[in-house]
Amino acid sequence: MPHKVDVHVGQRIRQRRWLVGMTQQKLAEMVGIKFQQIQKYETGANRVSASRLWEIADALDIDVAHFFEGIENEKVNAGSTPSNVPADLVGDKEAMDLVRSYYAIPENQRRRLFELARVLSDVA
């Protein structure tokens, strides 16, 4: 059974990869491994060594600490997610695609879209 830290790190790798619009194949090529290994890292099936995590962070243009952010809050926040939000938001491809698309919108328009979404969710 995968350790919760390995699962968390894998989810953060997948999240960042999706946000930058990179395939598993491309990431694997950039760090010199097979894409199947990236799949195993992202599911937590295989642990990521420190040196490999450093290479992945470099390929994804992010600080290594990013992969550990939020891990201390996972246990505290367990069960506090509203029922209409997927339990694994990071693992929800649709949600990650939405986030990537959202940040591709110019900032002034993005702010207006955010306000519209907030109003729509309040009346739903």
C-alpha positions, -999 to +999 in steps of 0.1 A: +000+000+000+015+034-010+025+058+018+003+089+020+033+111+014+041+093-018+005+097-029+005+134-021+038+141-039+024+121-069-008+141-070+012+174-068+034+162-097+003+154-118-014+187-108+016+208-118+021+188-151-016+194-160-014+231-152+016+236-175-001+215-202+026+188-203+021+152-211+036+123-191+057+114-221+072+149-224+080+150-187+095+116-188+117+127-218+128+158-199+140+138-169+153+108-188+129+080-179+100+061-194+065+076-192+053+045-172+076+056-144+058+090-143+025+072-141+038+052-111+050+084-094+017+101-100-003+073-084+021+069-055+029+033-066+066+042-067+085+066-045+103+095-061+139+098-051+152+132-040+174+136-071+145+126-094+121+149-076+147+177-081+148+169-119+110+168-121+107+202-103+132+217-127+113+203-157+080+217-143+096+250-134+086+248-098+104+247-064+108+212-049+089+224-018+058+227-040+053+189-039+050+189-001+027+219+003-006+211+020+004+177+033+002+188+069-033+200+064-047+168+047-056+151+079-071+182+095-092+190+064-104+154+058-142+153+056-145+191+055-150+192+017-185+200+005-203+170-009-206+186-044-167+189-047-147+158-057-127+144-029-096+143-051-099+177-068-062+174-079-070+141-096-101+155-114-089+162-149-119+184-157-111+206-127-075+209-136-083+217-172-107+244-159-079+259-137-054+259-166-080+276-189-089+301-162-053+312-158-049+315-196-075+343-195-062+379-191-063+390-155-091+417-158-114+393-176-104+365-152-115+386-122-149+393-139-153+355-146-145+347-110-172+372-097-197+357-122-189+322-109-193+333-073-228+348-080-239+317-100-228+294-071-247+316-046-280+313-064-276+276-073 
